[in-house]
């Protein structure tokens, strides 16, 4: 698979918050997709509402779980913040703020 094909999965995530696409991107880049899958479970209060056009429920995030998957969540949030979509950019920025806040 070409690099362009792999990057298409990242672009799809950044366009519509398709978590399966980001997991495939990570898998193809030899990342630990299982840890990212668990990180996405931690982030369900963000992604479930976003997929329905609703406001993320940041207050429902477990800060302890954010800490357990900090590296993965920083990666996910950073890719969101790099999106051209304003809602994903703001979600990514807020997640990065929350991860840093826990310190």
Rosetta blueprint (number, residue, H / E / L):
1 X L
2 X L
3 X H
4 X H
5 X H
6 X H
7 X H
8 X H
9 X H
10 X H
11 X H
12 X H
13 X H
14 X H
15 X H
16 X H
17 X L
18 X L
19 X H
20 X H
21 X H
22 X H
23 X H
24 X H
25 X H
26 X H
27 X H
28 X H
29 X L
30 X L
31 X L
32 X L
33 X H
34 X H
35 X H
36 X H
37 X H
38 X H
39 X H
40 X H
41 X H
42 X H
43 X L
44 X H
45 X H
46 X H
47 X H
48 X H
49 X H
50 X H
51 X H
52 X L
53 X L
54 X L
55 X L
56 X L
57 X L
58 X H
59 X H
60 X H
61 X L
62 X L
63 X H
64 X H
65 X H
66 X H
67 X H
68 X H
69 X L
70 X H
71 X H
72 X H
73 X H
74 X H
75 X H
76 X H
77 X H
78 X H
79 X H
80 X H
81 X H
82 X L
83 X L
84 X L
85 X L
86 X H
87 X H
88 X H
89 X H
90 X H
91 X H
92 X H
93 X H
94 X H
95 X H
96 X H
97 X H
98 X H
99 X H
100 X H
101 X H
102 X L
103 X L
